Amino acid sequence: WEKLCWNIPFNGLAVAMGGITTDKIVQDEDLRAVAKSLMEEVILVGNKDLESHGIPEETRLTDEVMKRMFDLTDTMGPYRPSTMIDLVENKPME
């Protein structure tokens, strides 16, 4: 689930916006807000899934995961997520 916290918002938005890099997402106030909202939804769904499998609460996803993901992405520069690369190179997307 932690990997999906990054992949869903950043791969998804990079493709939905026509093939932009992650720096464009984090530097644009509106796109950053959408990425945050998507990540919050992944955390919510992920924690429900973990709960349904009896995973202890102390090992579930927290806001710290989201903070870490944004802190990392803020420093990546013009990173090209794999799905965005597939889009701009006209390859089948995973």
C-alpha positions as CSV (number, residue, x, y, z in Angstrom):
1,W,0.0,0.0,0.0
2,E,2.8,2.4,0.7
3,K,4.1,2.1,-2.9
4,L,0.6,2.9,-4.1
5,C,0.5,6.0,-2.0
6,W,3.1,7.5,-4.4
7,N,2.2,5.6,-7.6
8,I,-1.5,6.4,-7.8
9,P,-1.3,10.2,-7.5
10,F,2.0,10.8,-9.3
11,N,1.7,8.3,-12.1
12,G,-1.9,9.0,-12.5
13,L,-1.6,12.8,-12.6
14,A,1.5,12.8,-14.8
15,V,-0.5,10.8,-17.4
16,A,-3.9,12.6,-16.9
17,M,-2.1,16.0,-17.5
18,G,-0.7,14.8,-20.8
19,G,2.8,13.6,-19.8
20,I,4.1,16.0,-17.2
21,T,6.9,15.4,-14.7
22,T,6.5,15.3,-11.0
23,D,8.0,18.7,-10.4
24,K,5.1,20.2,-12.3
25,I,2.7,18.4,-10.0
26,V,4.2,19.4,-6.7
27,Q,4.9,23.0,-7.8
28,D,1.3,23.6,-9.0
29,E,-1.0,24.4,-6.1
30,D,-4.0,22.8,-7.6
31,L,-2.2,19.7,-8.8
32,R,-0.5,19.3,-5.5
33,A,-3.9,19.4,-3.8
34,V,-5.3,16.8,-6.1
35,A,-2.2,14.6,-5.4
36,K,-2.7,15.0,-1.7
37,S,-6.4,14.1,-2.0
38,L,-5.6,11.0,-4.0
39,M,-2.9,10.0,-1.5
40,E,-5.3,10.5,1.4
41,E,-7.8,8.2,-0.4
42,V,-5.2,5.5,-0.9
43,I,-4.3,5.7,2.8
44,L,-7.9,5.4,3.8
45,V,-8.6,2.4,1.5
46,G,-5.2,0.8,2.3
47,N,-5.9,1.0,6.0
48,K,-9.4,-0.5,5.6
49,D,-7.8,-3.4,3.7
50,L,-5.0,-3.9,6.3
51,E,-7.7,-3.8,9.0
52,S,-9.7,-6.4,7.2
53,H,-6.7,-8.7,7.2
54,G,-6.0,-8.2,11.0
55,I,-2.9,-6.0,10.5
56,P,-2.3,-4.2,13.8
57,E,-3.2,-0.5,13.8
58,E,0.4,0.6,14.8
59,T,1.7,-0.8,11.5
60,R,-0.9,0.9,9.2
61,L,-0.4,3.9,7.0
62,T,-0.2,7.3,8.6
63,D,0.0,11.0,7.6
64,E,3.8,10.5,8.1
65,V,3.8,8.3,5.0
66,M,2.2,11.1,3.0
67,K,4.6,13.7,4.4
68,R,7.6,11.5,3.5
69,M,6.2,11.0,0.0
70,F,5.8,14.7,-0.7
71,D,9.1,15.6,1.0
72,L,10.9,13.1,-1.3
73,T,9.0,14.2,-4.4
74,D,9.7,17.8,-3.7
75,T,13.4,17.1,-4.1
76,M,13.2,14.9,-7.2
77,G,13.3,17.6,-9.8
78,P,11.7,16.7,-13.2
79,Y,11.2,13.0,-12.5
80,R,9.3,11.0,-15.2
81,P,7.1,8.3,-13.7
82,S,7.1,5.1,-15.6
83,T,3.5,5.3,-16.8
84,M,4.2,8.9,-18.1
85,I,7.2,7.6,-20.0
86,D,5.0,4.9,-21.6
87,L,2.5,7.6,-22.6
88,V,4.9,10.0,-24.2
89,E,6.8,7.1,-26.0
90,N,3.5,5.6,-27.2
91,K,4.1,2.3,-25.4
92,P,1.4,0.2,-23.7
93,M,0.9,1.6,-20.2
94,E,1.2,-0.8,-17.3
